[in-house]
């Protein structure tokens, strides 16, 4: 990249991040940097700090990929986390996401943030509320999944897979009434990335889980076939991550 | 007719924050109370999208999931921050309140007798982040200059914890004055003193 292109790219990135925060620090940075054309490191606006797992960040990565967004990933090993310094610096003792000066914890807050920024939160307030409802329902199922994986895998897996259809039925029902094939409205929303990610996890856990849900089955195929999602799913950096931190899936 | 209708069990449960936000904004709420007996028959449960209550109606819009209701009302009544940055921070705080509410619910419904002492002992670790955020806040609210749905939600949950672990706020002066300040808002005060609200048990199994 030429010097000029570097400068313009950096200006775009900094301007975009500072536009979204009222923080004085972000604005001050952009003003001083732009006045002097120098070679500098082009930084990604989004940074994710997390364990080296897919975990609660699959949907976020898919949404970013689908929107051609760069993501800088800081991977933290369990050993480093156990030392406690990083955990102590995290607001709720848990991992974070940076967008310029904005620091977010809570994976669903990150999904909503990116949904707002990238047109994946419905086209009006009504749709936004329905998307919220669907995402909260996905979160309910994700919590059950997490509980099984981390607390009850050996003893609870069979009963979990047997009960799973009861939890998939509402999503099948909503999607079968959808004209667009997405959960709400005409476009993909953060709730769709989240449900898609969770369904992929369940295909691994309970292999025949989608067999009696034709709409869910074609929903997963359709989203997996989106070119940028497909590219992400096939990319080494993504594929090599285990789904969960304890190696169970 | 009231534009808002809530269908729920005769408990405060997951609807305290919602009712406080509505009261604080002078909004009417029509409440359909469903007894456990009626619920156990199954027809109503079968008609609910995720087989659960509460159910909230705003005209033609039907919502399940209590946090989706809080966000919906937050959007409509100026309690979702003044820009996208604030909205994202409010989302984060509300999700943290929800995390603690899930622990509370698990204790109440699954582990009350055996787990209460340890829960109250561990509680300060979960209150500390909220004390920290609020102590840095100029407005005294979680995010920005105004009350948000996350504030109503945290306030409601702190009231539950004052009942459960009576000395829980003693080492958190900012949380203590936060609760007092919100409880003193005239329309919240009126709701907290009103018979219909006071008579509802916090939880469905009578434990608190």
Interface residues (C-beta under 8 A of the other chain):
Chain A: X20 X21 X22 X91 X92 X93 X102 X104 X105 X106 X108 X109 X112 X113 X116 X117 X125 X126 X128 X129 X130 X132 X133 X136 X137 X140 X143 X166 X170 X173 X174
Chain B: X49 X50 X51 X61 X63 X64 X65 X67 X68 X71 X72 X75 X76 X83 X84 X85 X87 X88 X89 X91 X92 X95 X96 X99 X102 X129 X132 X133
